[in-house]
Amino acid sequence: MNERKKEATMFKRRIMQVMIVCVMLVSTVSTSYAQLFTDVPDNHKNKAEFDYLAAWGAIDANQGTMYRLHDAITRYEAAELLVRAMRADTENRPIPMYTDIATDDPRMPVIATITELQVMTGTDGKFNPDAKLTRAQAAGILIRAFGLQGSTTSTFPDVDAAHWATPAIHTLIANQITTGFEDGTYRPSQSLTRSNFAIFVARVLNPAFRLAKNEVPVVKPTPTPQEPASCERETNKKTYKVDVAVANMWKNYNAARQVDAPSTTNPVQMDKWINSMTLSQKKWLVDRTDTQALYNDEVTILESRGNWYRIAANDQYVPYQKEGYPGWVPKSQITATTKNYDDCAIAVISSKKANLYEADYKKVHVTVSYATILPIIKEAGNYYFVQTPDAGVKLLKKIDAKKHESYEAIPKPSAKTIIDEAKRYLNLPYLWAGTSSWGYDCSGILYAIFKAHGIMIPRDSFYQATKGTAVTKNNLKAGDLVFFAYNGGKGKVYHVGLYLGNGQMLHAPHYASKVRIEPLNQGVYQKNYAGARRYL
């Protein structure tokens, strides 16, 4: 047995020994601390668990700060708490070669330790330290960290027997660490809060905190075969979704021309529309269309007039409309639903375009744009089964999308990732108001790429220039957004580009151009430079 295996075995033995004295320890530590955190007052129902963790050394008590009980815990935060709870030595650990963590990152000792102990490992060469930890993932790492054993006949209706985390979840139930939710569900894809993870660890370390047997929900398995439980939930709330690949959002009601007809139907014909327009017809769109919304984007209905809705695209920020970016669309392009898919994993389209197939795997239901986001109902073989706004479940090739447990769980991208994504669209013709891979405008391409990587930036350049972190020109880094304004850079911002380094930027200049790379410090761009913002 090598030294590391010995260490893991000895740790599990120590945990069993510690459990014998934990009941005595908790009675003493409960009076050892006053208010630990500003959001954990003395009358908090789990104050004793936090007292215990502080006495154990798993957390640092700080009366002047919040523990942030209800924030989702990140993978690194969970790793740090586990390493301290395990009292594992973080020195002289082999450095894992994760592509998203530098070897000199101050978080590396914890990450190296948790990796070597095989409690947490990354995926695709990344540790994803800032990704949110799901409830399913939490079950797995707690079992591996503390060597818990046991199972139960109790089940959750939303945790299929074939789910990868089912054995770990059953072990947590058997050890009285968790009960799930009051409605009898476990919600494996949902993020776990910092409070719940800390309480789970306290229950593992000290049996006195564990739940009574009769608190554990028992849902008898259905004896007849059935489809795996869906993450779909019926609600009383009606929500509205875009039901076409791309919906042009017009400044004025019923303003589309005859040439625009292919973009105003359901389904839309984006290739036909764009290819049929002359340059002058494309120029006509300036200040007549404002933005686009993609398939399955959630919108708010602001106004109804004839066959048109005035909607707000909820994910596109503007300061003057709290619901999101407003514009007019044909009513046929919007659908309503009372179903909620927040508990589903998501597929983020990573190909330039992707087909959604019917059940025969051959007939194409719709072709969607890069950065389209769809709920995953299940997966099989090389396909995701994704929920559409109004046509049931369709099939999406896994090669065309990236799966994430939730939008919040998308790992933070590197500057190289953002730049490489943007370069895929070099030579794509410019389209005013475009946010789809059929054509982008200057801010639309950046909005789409950041959105696909878990960062929601404002839609328009003049609002993008107000968010993020301001950066001086001599401190520019690759991945920063650079802005240009009228009146020699002192007026209203009208353009944005992606800084590549070495004085170069990638941008979509105007209606008669394509996405291209140009010098930042030359001609009109040098004259009208207005500043930079960092979103990474």
Buried (B, 14 or more C-beta within 10 A) or exposed (E): EEEEEEBBEEBEEEBEEBBEEBEEBBEEBBEEBEBBBEBBEEEBEBBBBBBBBBBBEBBEBEEEEEBBBEBBBBBBBBBBBBBBBBEBEBEEBEBBEBEBBEEEBEBBBBBBBBBBBEBBEBEEEBBBBBBBBBBBBBBBBBBBBBBBEEEBEBBBBBBBEEBEBBEBBBBBBBBBBBBBBEEBBBBBBBBBBBBBBBBBBBBBBBBBBBBEEEEBBEBEEEEEEEEEBBBBBEEEEEBBBBBBBBBBBBBEEEEBEEBBBBBBEBBBBBEEBBEEBEEEEBEBBEEBBBBBBBBBBBBBBBEEEEEBBBBBBBBBBBEEBEBBBBBBBBBBBBBEBEBBBBBBBBBBBBBBBBBBBEEEEEEEBBBBBBBBBBBBBBBEEEBBBBBBBEEEBBBBBBEBBBEBBBBBBBBBBBBEBBBEBBEBBEEBBBBBBBBBBBBBBBBBBBBBBBBBBBBBBBBBBBBBBEBBEEBEEEEBEBBBBBBBBEEEBEEEBBBBBBBBBEEBBBBBBBBEEBBBBBEBEEEEBEEBBBBBBBBB
